[in-house]
Amino acid sequence: MRGYPRPQLRRAGWCPLNGTWEFALDPLGRWSVPAEVSWDARILVPFAPETERSGVGDTGFYRACWYRRTFEPPALTAQERLVLHFGAVDHTATVWVNGSRCAHHEGGYTPFKIDITDLLHRDGPQELVLRAEDDPADLAKPRGKQDWQLDPHSIWYPRTTGIWQTVWLERVPVTRIEGLRWTPNLNRWELGLEVHIEGTRPEGLRLDVRLSVGDTLLARDSYTVVLGEVYRRIALSDPGIDDFRNELLWSPTSPTLIDARIELRDANGQLLDAVDSYTALRAVSVQGDRFVLNGRPYPMRLVLDQGYWDGTGITAPDDAALRRDVELARAMGFNGVRKHQKIEDPRYLYWADRLGLIVWEEMPSAYRFTRQSVERVTREWLEVLARDYSHPCIVAWVPLNESWGVPNLPDNAAERHYVQALFHLTRTLDPGRPVIGNDGWESVATDIIGIHDYDADPQKIAQRYHSHEVRPHLFQRERPGGRVIVLDGHPHADHPLVLSEFGGISMSRGDQREWGYSQCAGPDDLARRYTALLEVVRSLELFAGFCYTQFSDTYQEANGLLYSDRTPKFPLEQIALATRGPRFHSDIPMPPAPSGRPRPATESGEPESAGT
């Protein structure tokens, strides 16, 4: 079962198109229109053709591939439209409906949609064709960990081509709600709401908003739609000295979500459209050398998570697998993840929102610095920010990692300007979250200095980072990854430091292709080494947080705390004790709310589907 693919804007009228499609590989990219294609295979969508689960399992080089299926559209009234959605297609997609070319989208990690109403035949099945182009040798596109060599090597993995997230149909009104965005303001106890109206826009439109937590009503307001938009700040009333609003605050230990019902009405009060959403009250910031959540320093205990599964690649087997990964991170004592070189399925962010897990969201890298790579990364990054802005679990944006795509950063002013531009662009579009401009080393514009250090000796880690007094030496002399930590005369010397990659202890299973930053002899040795390393890292007051490499084994990279099938390498309770150590104040759950007060929201009754 796959859950509702757009969890923060839900309508009842949707239908998945996952399942078996006709399929054809186009190794040289010679075919340009559907009539030229020789349909000689089948594929299970939404799994990429490189995966076993897709039924194709071809990990070779091919520039393009083709998909085709028919579908029966839902019955539409004169006041309804039919929208076709693609969650993600890697890398460039061209779409035909009933022979008409209707869409072209570039960017392998972001969604796109098409109003196909006017392309539908009056009767009978409708034909949908998609061409995905993804040159395996192109290093100037955002590709993350997808290998450019035929076989995976080092820290790179098999490629992902074509459809890898849900394809779905949505029946919508001709006048409808789109572009929903939430911005919490904890200082003012307000929720910012931004809504855009799409389609026809008659005079006198109004937007009704209802906010609640459980059975408690927080707000019920009505706003006039002006020029197809609504921008409002919804204040949560001050109840006086007994301020229950503190119990509404979202955190990993108390992930309270505020459910929202939004209705669009015409001048006569007639209902035109209705959607369900959710938001949360929480604030994240950087104050001095600390990361702050809801006004208090919050030590981040993150694990690096690359989001690959056995047999299905970067596509989760089902919605339960996404939920399980969030639960496992929490069970291992982590309060967050750094999603590495992947823009994850929105359903993962939904479960992180609901179950309580903070997320660093990181843009997949290109590997060349060219005008084309700059344009591609920037364009897709803007789509990422638009898609995920409202998720409370996201506490930091990471546009670049380890100078990938900017290989000459210390000596090339244009590359430094690019990093600075991405940093400031991100901060402009989202002033409410920290931005790590280039995680790992060579920081040139950042709110948090990320350091990657895979030294296997805990005592050397302790010596290198033992106190705040080492910061000048650290920035001037140390090269943990063979690179300087900051550039341009240490402009961020007072920023928080996060050990954002370390560990990487590999436990060999006898496969000669296995890779890791250091090796251990078996589960007992891994438990001993992990415990010793985490004991040191937790004790280092210099750091505002850490991120251990990594969550699970990923192909040949065998340095996970879990095997690739998510089986723990040593008991979860033992991992959690080593990760967490003495419980931080921020880990202590809030006392239950008195009778009649809001409590954390339970699983909402969102529309589900049994689609594959």
C-alpha positions as CSV (number, residue, x, y, z in Angstrom):
1,M,0.0,0.0,0.0
2,R,1.2,3.5,-0.9
3,G,-0.1,6.4,1.1
4,Y,-1.5,9.7,-0.2
5,P,1.3,11.1,-2.3
6,R,0.9,14.8,-1.3
7,P,0.3,14.6,2.4
8,Q,0.0,18.3,3.2
9,L,-2.8,19.0,0.6
10,R,-5.2,16.1,0.5
11,R,-8.4,15.6,-1.5
12,A,-10.7,12.6,-1.6
13,G,-10.8,12.5,-5.5
14,W,-7.6,10.7,-6.4
15,C,-6.6,7.4,-8.0
16,P,-3.1,5.9,-8.3
17,L,-1.8,4.7,-11.7
18,N,0.9,2.5,-10.2
19,G,1.1,-1.1,-11.4
20,T,2.1,-2.9,-14.6
21,W,2.9,-0.7,-17.6
22,E,4.2,-1.5,-21.0
23,F,7.9,-0.7,-21.2
24,A,10.8,-0.4,-23.6
25,L,14.5,0.5,-23.3
26,D,16.0,3.0,-25.7
27,P,19.7,2.6,-25.1
28,L,20.9,5.3,-27.6
29,G,17.9,7.6,-27.2
30,R,16.9,7.2,-30.8
31,W,13.1,7.2,-30.5
32,S,11.5,10.6,-30.3
33,V,7.8,9.9,-30.5
34,P,5.6,7.0,-29.3
35,A,4.9,5.6,-32.8
36,E,8.6,4.7,-33.1
37,V,8.7,2.6,-30.0
38,S,8.9,-1.2,-30.0
39,W,7.0,-2.2,-26.8
40,D,8.7,-5.4,-25.8
41,A,8.6,-5.5,-22.0
42,R,6.6,-4.7,-18.9
43,I,7.5,-2.9,-15.8
44,L,6.0,-2.5,-12.3
45,V,5.6,1.3,-11.6
46,P,6.9,3.1,-9.5
47,F,10.1,1.0,-9.3
48,A,13.0,2.0,-11.6
49,P,14.0,-0.4,-14.3
50,E,17.4,-0.9,-12.6
51,T,15.7,-2.6,-9.7
52,E,14.6,-6.2,-9.3
53,R,11.1,-5.3,-8.1
54,S,10.4,-3.5,-11.3
55,G,10.6,-6.8,-13.2
56,V,13.2,-5.4,-15.6
57,G,16.4,-5.4,-13.4
58,D,18.7,-3.9,-16.1
59,T,21.6,-1.9,-14.5
60,G,23.4,-1.2,-17.8
61,F,23.8,2.0,-19.7
62,Y,20.8,3.4,-21.5
63,R,20.0,7.1,-22.3
64,A,16.2,6.7,-22.4
65,C,13.3,4.4,-21.6
66,W,9.6,4.5,-22.5
67,Y,6.4,3.7,-20.5
68,R,2.8,3.2,-21.8
69,R,-0.5,2.3,-20.2
70,T,-4.2,2.9,-20.6
71,F,-6.6,4.0,-17.9
72,E,-10.3,4.7,-17.4
73,P,-10.8,8.3,-16.2
74,P,-13.3,9.0,-13.4
75,A,-16.6,10.6,-14.4
76,L,-16.3,14.4,-14.5
77,T,-18.9,17.1,-14.1
78,A,-18.8,20.3,-16.1
79,Q,-17.3,21.9,-13.0
80,E,-14.4,19.5,-12.7
81,R,-11.0,18.9,-14.2
82,L,-8.6,15.9,-14.3
83,V,-5.0,16.4,-13.3
84,L,-2.2,13.9,-13.9
85,H,0.6,13.9,-11.3
86,F,4.1,12.4,-11.3
87,G,5.9,12.3,-8.0
88,A,9.3,12.0,-9.5
89,V,10.8,10.9,-12.9
90,D,14.6,10.8,-13.3
91,H,15.8,12.8,-15.1
92,T,13.9,14.4,-18.0
93,A,10.3,13.4,-18.7
94,T,8.1,14.0,-21.8
95,V,4.4,13.0,-21.6
96,W,1.8,12.2,-24.2
97,V,-1.9,11.7,-23.6
98,N,-3.9,10.1,-26.4
99,G,-1.1,11.0,-28.8
100,S,-0.8,14.6,-27.8
101,R,2.5,15.8,-26.3
102,C,1.4,17.7,-23.2
103,A,4.3,18.1,-20.8
104,H,8.1,18.3,-20.5
105,H,9.8,18.3,-17.1
106,E,13.5,18.3,-16.1
107,G,14.6,17.3,-12.6
108,G,14.7,13.8,-11.2
109,Y,13.6,14.5,-7.6
110,T,10.7,16.9,-7.9
111,P,7.0,16.5,-8.9
112,F,5.1,17.9,-11.8
113,K,1.4,17.8,-12.9
114,I,-0.7,18.2,-16.1
115,D,-4.3,19.2,-16.6
116,I,-5.3,16.5,-19.1
117,T,-9.1,17.2,-19.2
118,D,-9.1,18.6,-22.7
119,L,-7.0,15.7,-24.1
120,L,-9.5,12.9,-23.0
121,H,-11.5,10.9,-25.5
122,R,-15.2,11.0,-24.9
123,D,-15.4,7.2,-24.5
124,G,-13.1,4.2,-24.0
125,P,-9.7,3.8,-22.4
126,Q,-7.2,6.7,-22.5
127,E,-3.5,6.2,-23.5
128,L,-0.7,7.6,-21.4
129,V,2.9,7.5,-22.7
130,L,6.1,8.8,-20.9
131,R,9.6,9.0,-22.2
132,A,12.4,9.4,-19.6
133,E,15.8,10.5,-20.7
134,D,18.7,10.1,-18.3
135,D,22.2,10.1,-19.8
136,P,24.3,7.9,-17.5
137,A,27.5,9.8,-18.3
138,D,26.1,13.3,-17.7
139,L,27.9,14.7,-14.6
140,A,26.4,18.2,-15.0
141,K,22.9,17.2,-13.6
142,P,21.9,16.6,-10.0
143,R,22.5,12.9,-9.7
144,G,23.3,12.3,-6.0
145,K,24.9,8.9,-5.4
146,Q,24.1,7.5,-8.9
147,D,27.3,6.0,-10.4
148,W,28.6,7.1,-13.8
149,Q,30.6,3.8,-14.0
150,L,28.9,0.6,-15.2
151,D,29.3,-1.1,-11.8
152,P,28.9,0.6,-8.4
153,H,32.2,1.6,-6.8
154,S,33.3,3.2,-3.6
155,I,30.4,5.3,-2.2
156,W,28.3,5.4,-5.5
157,Y,25.4,3.1,-6.3
158,P,23.3,1.9,-9.2
159,R,21.6,4.5,-11.3
160,T,17.9,5.3,-11.2
161,T,16.1,5.9,-14.5
162,G,12.5,6.9,-15.1
163,I,9.5,6.8,-12.8
164,W,10.4,6.2,-9.1
165,Q,7.5,7.7,-7.2
166,T,3.7,7.4,-7.5
167,V,1.8,8.4,-10.6
168,W,-1.7,9.4,-9.8
169,L,-4.9,11.1,-11.1
170,E,-6.7,13.8,-9.2
171,R,-10.3,15.0,-9.8
172,V,-10.4,18.7,-9.0
173,P,-12.9,21.6,-9.2
174,V,-12.4,24.2,-11.9
175,T,-11.8,26.7,-9.1
176,R,-9.5,25.1,-6.6
177,I,-7.0,25.5,-3.8
178,E,-3.3,25.2,-4.7
179,G,0.1,26.3,-3.4
180,L,-0.7,25.8,0.3
181,R,2.1,27.0,2.6
182,W,2.5,27.2,6.4
183,T,4.9,29.4,8.3
184,P,4.9,29.1,12.1
185,N,5.9,32.2,14.2
186,L,6.5,31.1,17.8
187,N,7.4,34.5,19.0
188,R,3.9,35.8,18.1
189,W,2.1,32.4,18.6
190,E,0.9,32.6,15.0
191,L,0.6,30.4,12.0
192,G,1.2,32.1,8.6
193,L,-1.0,30.8,5.9
194,E,-0.4,31.3,2.2
195,V,-2.9,29.9,-0.4
196,H,-3.1,30.3,-4.1
197,I,-6.3,29.7,-6.1
198,E,-6.0,28.0,-9.5
199,G,-8.4,27.9,-12.4
200,T,-11.3,30.2,-12.9
201,R,-11.6,33.0,-10.3
202,P,-15.1,34.4,-9.9
203,E,-15.6,37.5,-7.7
204,G,-16.4,37.2,-4.0
205,L,-14.3,34.0,-3.2
206,R,-13.8,33.3,0.5
207,L,-11.5,30.9,2.3
208,D,-12.7,29.2,5.5
209,V,-10.0,27.8,7.7
210,R,-10.4,25.5,10.7
211,L,-7.5,24.5,13.0
212,S,-7.7,21.8,15.6
213,V,-5.7,19.4,17.7
214,G,-7.7,16.3,18.5
215,D,-11.1,17.5,19.7
216,T,-9.9,21.0,20.6
217,L,-10.7,23.8,18.2
218,L,-7.9,26.3,18.0
219,A,-9.2,28.7,15.3
220,R,-12.0,29.1,12.8
221,D,-11.6,32.0,10.4
222,S,-12.8,33.2,7.1
223,Y,-10.8,35.3,4.6
224,T,-11.5,37.2,1.4
225,V,-9.6,35.9,-1.6
226,V,-7.8,38.9,-3.3
227,L,-6.3,38.4,-6.8
228,G,-6.4,34.6,-6.4
229,E,-4.4,34.7,-3.2
230,V,-4.7,34.6,0.6
231,Y,-1.9,35.7,2.9
232,R,-2.9,35.6,6.6
233,R,-1.5,35.2,10.1
234,I,-3.7,33.1,12.4
235,A,-3.1,34.1,16.0
236,L,-3.6,31.5,18.8
237,S,-5.3,33.4,21.6
238,D,-3.4,33.9,24.9
239,P,-5.4,32.1,27.6
240,G,-3.6,33.8,30.5
241,I,-1.2,32.4,33.1
242,D,-2.2,28.8,32.5
243,D,-0.9,28.8,28.9
244,F,-1.7,25.5,27.3
245,R,-0.2,26.7,24.0
246,N,3.2,25.4,25.2
247,E,1.7,21.9,24.9
248,L,1.2,22.5,21.2
249,L,4.9,22.8,20.5
250,W,6.3,20.3,18.0
251,S,9.5,18.4,18.8
252,P,10.7,14.9,18.4
253,T,9.5,14.0,21.9
254,S,6.2,15.7,21.5
255,P,5.3,15.8,17.7
256,T,2.0,17.6,18.1
257,L,0.4,18.3,14.7
258,I,-2.3,20.9,14.1
259,D,-4.9,19.6,11.7
260,A,-6.3,22.0,9.1
261,R,-9.5,21.9,7.1
262,I,-9.6,24.5,4.3
263,E,-12.7,25.2,2.3
264,L,-13.1,27.5,-0.7
265,R,-16.6,29.1,-1.1
266,D,-18.2,31.4,-3.7
267,A,-19.9,34.7,-3.0
268,N,-23.2,32.8,-2.1
269,G,-21.4,30.5,0.4
270,Q,-21.5,27.5,-1.9
271,L,-18.6,25.1,-1.3
272,L,-16.3,24.9,-4.4
273,D,-13.3,23.0,-3.0
274,A,-12.1,21.5,0.3
275,V,-8.7,20.1,1.3
276,D,-7.2,18.7,4.5
277,S,-3.7,19.7,5.6
278,Y,-1.6,20.0,8.8
279,T,1.0,22.2,10.3
280,A,2.9,22.6,13.6
281,L,4.1,25.2,16.0
282,R,7.8,25.1,16.2
283,A,10.8,27.4,15.8
284,V,14.4,26.5,14.8
285,S,17.3,28.9,14.8
286,V,21.0,29.3,15.5
287,Q,22.0,31.3,18.6
288,G,25.7,31.7,19.2
289,D,27.3,28.3,18.8
290,R,24.1,26.3,19.5
291,F,21.2,25.0,17.4
292,V,17.9,26.0,19.1
293,L,14.5,24.3,18.9
294,N,11.6,26.1,20.4
295,G,13.8,28.6,22.3
296,R,16.1,26.0,23.9
297,P,19.5,24.6,22.8
298,Y,18.8,21.3,21.2
299,P,21.7,18.8,20.8
300,M,21.2,17.1,17.4
301,R,21.8,13.3,17.3
302,L,21.5,12.6,13.6
303,V,22.2,9.5,11.5
304,L,23.1,9.7,7.8
305,D,20.3,8.0,5.8
306,Q,20.7,7.5,2.1
307,G,17.2,6.1,1.5
308,Y,17.9,2.9,-0.5
309,W,16.1,-0.5,0.0
310,D,16.9,-4.0,-1.1
311,G,15.4,-4.8,-4.5
312,T,13.7,-1.4,-4.9
313,G,16.5,1.1,-5.0
314,I,15.5,4.6,-4.0
315,T,11.8,3.8,-4.0
316,A,10.5,2.4,-0.7
317,P,8.8,-1.0,-1.1
318,D,5.6,0.6,0.4
319,D,4.4,3.2,2.9
320,A,5.0,0.9,5.8
321,A,8.8,0.8,4.9
322,L,9.0,4.6,5.1
323,R,7.3,4.6,8.5
324,R,9.5,1.8,9.7
325,D,12.7,3.8,8.8
326,V,11.5,6.7,10.9
327,E,10.7,4.4,13.8
328,L,14.1,2.6,13.5
329,A,16.0,5.9,13.6
330,R,14.1,6.8,16.8
331,A,14.6,3.3,18.3
332,M,18.4,3.7,17.8
333,G,18.4,6.8,20.0
334,F,18.6,9.4,17.2
335,N,16.4,12.4,17.2
336,G,17.0,13.2,13.5
337,V,18.4,12.2,10.2
338,R,20.5,13.8,7.5
339,K,18.9,12.6,4.2
340,H,22.0,12.3,2.2
341,Q,22.1,13.1,-1.6
342,K,18.4,12.4,-2.1
343,I,15.2,14.3,-2.0
344,E,13.0,11.8,-0.2
345,D,9.5,10.8,-1.0
346,P,7.1,13.2,0.8
347,R,5.6,10.2,2.7
348,Y,8.9,9.9,4.6
349,L,8.6,13.5,5.7
350,Y,5.0,12.9,6.6
351,W,6.0,10.1,9.0
352,A,8.9,12.2,10.4
353,D,6.3,15.0,11.0
354,R,3.9,12.7,12.7
355,L,6.2,10.4,14.7
356,G,8.8,13.1,15.6
357,L,12.1,13.1,13.8
358,I,14.1,16.2,12.6
359,V,15.5,16.2,9.1
360,W,18.4,17.9,7.3
361,E,17.3,18.0,3.6
362,E,20.2,17.8,1.2
363,M,20.2,18.5,-2.6
364,P,21.6,15.7,-4.7
365,S,24.9,16.9,-6.3
366,A,26.0,17.5,-9.8
367,Y,29.7,16.6,-10.3
368,R,30.8,19.4,-12.7
369,F,30.9,23.1,-12.4
370,T,29.4,24.5,-15.6
371,R,26.7,27.0,-16.5
372,Q,24.3,24.1,-17.2
373,S,25.0,22.4,-13.9
374,V,24.4,25.7,-12.0
375,E,21.1,26.3,-13.8
376,R,19.9,22.7,-13.3
377,V,20.8,22.6,-9.6
378,T,19.3,26.0,-8.9
379,R,16.1,25.3,-10.8
380,E,15.5,21.9,-9.1
381,W,16.5,23.3,-5.6
382,L,13.8,25.9,-6.0
383,E,11.3,23.2,-6.7
384,V,12.5,21.2,-3.6
385,L,12.0,24.3,-1.4
386,A,8.5,24.8,-2.8
387,R,7.5,21.2,-2.3
388,D,8.8,20.7,1.3
389,Y,8.7,24.2,2.9
390,S,5.8,23.4,5.2
391,H,7.1,20.2,6.8
392,P,7.8,20.9,10.4
393,C,10.4,18.0,10.6
394,I,12.8,19.8,8.3
395,V,15.1,22.0,10.4
396,A,17.9,22.7,7.9
397,W,18.6,22.9,4.2
398,V,21.8,21.7,2.6
399,P,22.2,22.8,-1.0
400,L,25.8,21.4,-1.4
401,N,27.9,18.6,0.1
402,E,31.7,18.2,0.3
403,S,32.4,20.6,-2.5
404,W,30.8,18.2,-5.0
405,G,30.1,20.2,-8.1
406,V,32.4,23.0,-7.0
407,P,35.8,21.1,-6.9
408,N,38.0,24.2,-6.9
409,L,36.2,26.2,-4.3
410,P,39.3,27.7,-2.5
411,D,40.8,29.0,-5.7
412,N,37.8,29.8,-7.9
413,A,35.8,32.9,-7.1
414,A,32.9,31.9,-9.4
415,E,32.4,28.7,-7.5
416,R,32.5,30.5,-4.1
417,H,29.9,33.0,-5.5
418,Y,27.7,30.0,-6.5
419,V,27.8,28.6,-3.0
420,Q,27.1,32.0,-1.5
421,A,24.3,32.6,-4.0
422,L,22.6,29.3,-3.1
423,F,22.9,30.0,0.6
424,H,21.4,33.5,0.3
425,L,18.7,32.4,-2.1
426,T,17.7,29.7,0.3
427,R,17.7,32.1,3.3
428,T,15.7,34.6,1.2
429,L,13.0,32.0,0.4
430,D,13.0,30.5,3.9
431,P,14.4,32.8,6.6
432,G,13.1,30.5,9.3
433,R,15.6,27.6,8.9
434,P,19.4,27.4,9.1
435,V,21.2,26.7,5.8
436,I,24.4,24.7,5.5
437,G,25.9,26.1,2.3
438,N,28.5,23.3,1.7
439,D,28.4,20.6,4.3
440,G,31.7,18.9,5.3
441,W,34.4,21.4,4.7
442,E,35.4,24.6,2.8
443,S,32.5,26.6,4.3
444,V,32.1,29.9,2.6
445,A,28.5,30.8,3.5
446,T,26.6,28.9,6.2
447,D,24.6,29.1,9.4
448,I,26.2,25.8,10.7
449,I,29.7,24.6,10.1
450,G,29.5,20.9,9.2
451,I,32.7,18.8,9.7
452,H,33.3,15.4,8.2
453,D,35.9,13.4,10.1
454,Y,36.3,9.6,9.7
455,D,39.2,9.2,12.1
456,A,38.7,5.7,13.6
457,D,40.5,6.5,16.8
458,P,38.1,8.0,19.5
459,Q,41.0,9.5,21.4
460,K,42.2,11.4,18.3
461,I,38.7,12.8,17.9
462,A,38.7,13.8,21.5
463,Q,42.1,15.5,21.2
464,R,41.1,17.4,18.0
465,Y,37.8,18.8,19.3
466,H,38.3,18.7,23.1
467,S,37.2,22.3,23.9
468,H,36.0,25.6,22.5
469,E,39.6,26.9,22.7
470,V,40.6,24.7,19.8
471,R,38.4,26.6,17.2
472,P,41.2,28.9,15.9
473,H,43.6,26.0,15.6
474,L,40.9,23.9,14.0
475,F,40.1,26.5,11.3
476,Q,43.7,27.3,10.6
477,R,45.6,24.0,10.8
478,E,43.3,21.0,10.9
479,R,42.3,19.2,7.7
480,P,39.9,16.4,8.8
481,G,38.8,15.5,5.3
482,G,42.0,16.7,3.7
483,R,40.4,20.1,3.1
484,V,40.2,23.3,5.2
485,I,37.1,23.6,7.3
486,V,36.2,27.3,6.4
487,L,37.3,29.6,3.7
488,D,37.8,33.4,3.4
489,G,39.4,34.2,6.7
490,H,37.1,32.2,9.0
491,P,34.0,34.4,8.5
492,H,31.9,31.9,10.6
493,A,34.2,31.4,13.5
494,D,31.4,31.8,16.1
495,H,28.9,29.5,14.3
496,P,27.7,26.2,15.7
497,L,29.9,23.2,14.8
498,V,28.3,19.9,13.9
499,L,30.3,16.7,13.3
500,S,28.0,16.0,10.4
501,E,29.8,12.8,9.2
502,F,31.9,10.4,11.3
503,G,32.1,6.7,12.1
504,G,31.4,4.7,9.0
505,I,32.5,1.5,10.7
506,S,32.1,-1.4,8.3
507,M,31.3,-4.9,9.4
508,S,32.5,-7.4,6.8
509,R,30.3,-10.2,5.6
510,G,33.1,-11.7,3.4
511,D,32.2,-9.9,0.2
512,Q,35.3,-8.6,-1.5
513,R,33.4,-5.6,-2.9
514,E,32.4,-4.3,0.5
515,W,33.6,-0.9,1.4
516,G,33.8,1.2,4.6
517,Y,35.8,3.9,6.3
518,S,37.2,1.4,8.9
519,Q,36.5,-2.2,9.6
520,C,35.5,-4.3,12.6
521,A,35.5,-8.0,13.2
522,G,31.9,-8.7,14.0
523,P,28.8,-7.6,15.9
524,D,30.5,-7.5,19.3
525,D,33.4,-5.6,17.9
526,L,31.1,-3.1,16.2
527,A,29.1,-2.6,19.4
528,R,32.3,-2.0,21.4
529,R,33.7,0.5,18.8
530,Y,30.4,2.3,18.3
531,T,29.9,2.7,22.1
532,A,33.5,4.0,22.6
533,L,33.2,6.4,19.7
534,L,29.8,7.8,20.7
535,E,30.9,8.2,24.3
536,V,33.6,10.5,23.2
537,V,31.6,12.5,20.6
538,R,28.7,13.0,23.0
539,S,31.1,14.5,25.6
540,L,32.5,17.1,23.2
541,E,30.8,20.4,24.2
542,L,32.4,22.1,21.1
543,F,29.7,20.4,19.0
544,A,26.1,21.4,18.7
545,G,25.3,18.0,17.3
546,F,26.5,15.0,15.4
547,C,25.6,12.8,12.5
548,Y,26.8,9.2,12.4
549,T,27.5,7.4,9.1
550,Q,25.2,5.5,8.6
551,F,21.6,4.2,9.1
552,S,21.9,1.0,7.0
553,D,24.2,-0.8,4.7
554,T,23.8,0.5,1.1
555,Y,24.9,-1.8,-1.7
556,Q,28.7,-2.3,-1.3
557,E,28.9,0.3,1.5
558,A,28.7,-2.0,4.6
559,N,29.0,0.7,7.3
560,G,25.4,0.8,8.5
561,L,24.1,0.2,12.0
562,L,21.5,-1.9,10.3
563,Y,21.9,-4.4,7.5
564,S,20.3,-3.3,4.2
565,D,17.1,-5.3,5.1
566,R,16.9,-3.1,8.3
567,T,18.0,-6.0,10.7
568,P,20.1,-4.5,13.5
569,K,23.8,-5.6,13.6
570,F,23.5,-5.5,17.4
571,P,20.5,-5.0,19.6
572,L,18.5,-1.8,19.1
573,E,18.4,-1.1,22.9
574,Q,22.2,-1.3,23.0
575,I,22.6,1.0,20.0
576,A,20.2,3.5,21.6
577,L,22.0,3.5,24.9
578,A,25.3,4.2,23.1
579,T,23.7,6.9,20.9
580,R,21.9,8.7,23.6
581,G,23.9,8.1,26.7
582,P,22.7,10.1,29.7
583,R,19.3,11.5,28.7
584,F,19.3,15.1,27.5
585,H,16.8,17.4,29.1
586,S,15.3,17.8,25.6
587,D,14.6,14.1,25.5
588,I,12.4,14.1,28.6
589,P,8.8,13.8,27.5
590,M,6.4,16.5,28.4
591,P,3.8,15.6,31.1
592,P,0.4,14.6,29.7
593,A,-2.0,17.5,29.2
594,P,-4.7,18.0,31.8
595,S,-8.2,16.9,30.8
596,G,-9.7,19.0,28.1
597,R,-6.4,20.3,26.8
598,P,-4.9,19.5,23.4
599,R,-2.8,16.3,23.1
600,P,-0.6,15.2,20.2
601,A,-2.6,14.5,17.2
602,T,-3.2,10.9,16.3
603,E,-3.1,9.4,12.8
604,S,-5.5,11.4,10.7
605,G,-8.0,9.7,8.5
606,E,-6.4,10.6,5.2
607,P,-7.4,8.9,2.0
608,E,-5.4,5.7,1.4
609,S,-5.1,3.4,-1.6
610,A,-4.2,-0.2,-2.1
611,G,-2.3,0.7,-5.2
612,T,1.1,-0.9,-5.7
